């Protein structure tokens, strides 16, 4: 299986073309429908409280809401635990196709500390998240018929005169609107919609034990007396079929799908035109150079200039070769993980209905792709005459995963200090370590063993034992300047989709257009390969053979722009002011930028290595 995985990575251009043919930009919910009979009990589950202002989730019952008689927590996968999901039962009594009005949930007195906590979460714009039949509760945006998942805990109103403290109204009454679909082809009814309308009622319970909803206006938190929680249940028939019930949720993004196509088409045309010109120039220059070098006489050979002159040094071992090969191996591992994850997601196997499955798949696939990382590290390290293969393999197994775990562990301590449900428990940390040490590390060594067992890549020229002196380079070939300019193109290839992904992650929206992401990934790989090849060719043309690291940094420098864009997104799209959420954001975005650096750099180095093999294998060398 490992050889098959390695072969798939080696033939990834063919795989990309196949993916575009078979994948489309829609998401298929991947759960089986449940049919309900009339008056059958329908369970309502409560999930975490979330806020785009703090990014710190909290359990639903961390606030003084009405608890059920027996609290029980649903079974969670590893992805849900890392996301901070806490799915529990609720006391709401809902029966299929049975409408009810002003039902009493509970009545309780709130202490001043509990009221203060409610005011804090209202100020921080926390949203309540409910689940019915695996559908998230949402509010309908009437202007464009889109869902917005969750509903606010309460409402803050500034006094009209501009003086005095603000008023805080608690949403203690909810109107639960459930839609069902039925068809003669099956028995029972299927739930296809779940909307929640939050309201604030200053209700009281009459002598008969029934609440009087809204009889005393809205409930303000400074009001004396108990708070009464009530609810309505409304059932309506819908023509929406079960297979398309997620469409309203998936259309909840801020930008229409047409923007994806417009942006991708525009940039694809730009890439094709720009690199078509570059390819023609390189092809003409290389053809002219190869014909010229092959026709040189012995007397003229002493006066030759250009990239042929460094043929005896072009495959010379670069400084810090072990680190470079570790980066290349880890980048190949990340690329393999990204390809398979996006493929599965585009085929609907990672449905948003399965909470946490996407994150869990990313972790599992990165672990499994450890064999690919070890293989590529070993092949390149052996080609560069590396001797201490155990140390290089250990670095491949521990460098990037260790960095991620260290940052995650430190951030988790801060989240734990905030008493957030997003804090990963100790048992889950142990599970991550077992996944790392028990699966990933052995696979890296297996891949490295397979790589070292194969012969090194053949290079078409011999390496001179004495390095050639490098002539003075022109100012425009400054390596840092060249790499920074080169990184703009790969970043531009993913700029549009990066915005949608970050909006989905940090503004708690659904992302489902993985068909577009496949196209973006293909454009990214092609762009990284061509920009690195262009940089390396012009570097060799001025007789500078130190191309190994520059080929990695030329495309890998796009990660700098990814991080700068993350800073811009933080200041323009998010309104985070607290220390811990800010630390979380920049900590995780730093890891994303580091992963992007490794993946794009590996593509550039692998492409340039094969490019050099081709051009130096096409000339006569005495």
Beta strands, then each sheet from edge to edge (+ up, - down):
strand 1: 41-42
strand 2: 44-50
strand 3: 88-89
strand 4: 94-95
strand 5: 100-108
strand 6: 127-132
strand 7: 135-136
strand 8: 138-141
strand 9: 146-149
strand 10: 151-152
strand 11: 154-157
strand 12: 167-170
strand 13: 173-181
strand 14: 190-199
strand 15: 204-205
strand 16: 211-212
strand 17: 227-237
sheet 1: 1+ 4-
sheet 2: 3+ 2- 6+ 7-
sheet 3: 3+ 2- 6+ 10-
sheet 4: 5+ 17- 13- 14+
sheet 5: 8+ 9-
sheet 6: 11+ 12-
sheet 7: 15+ 16-
end
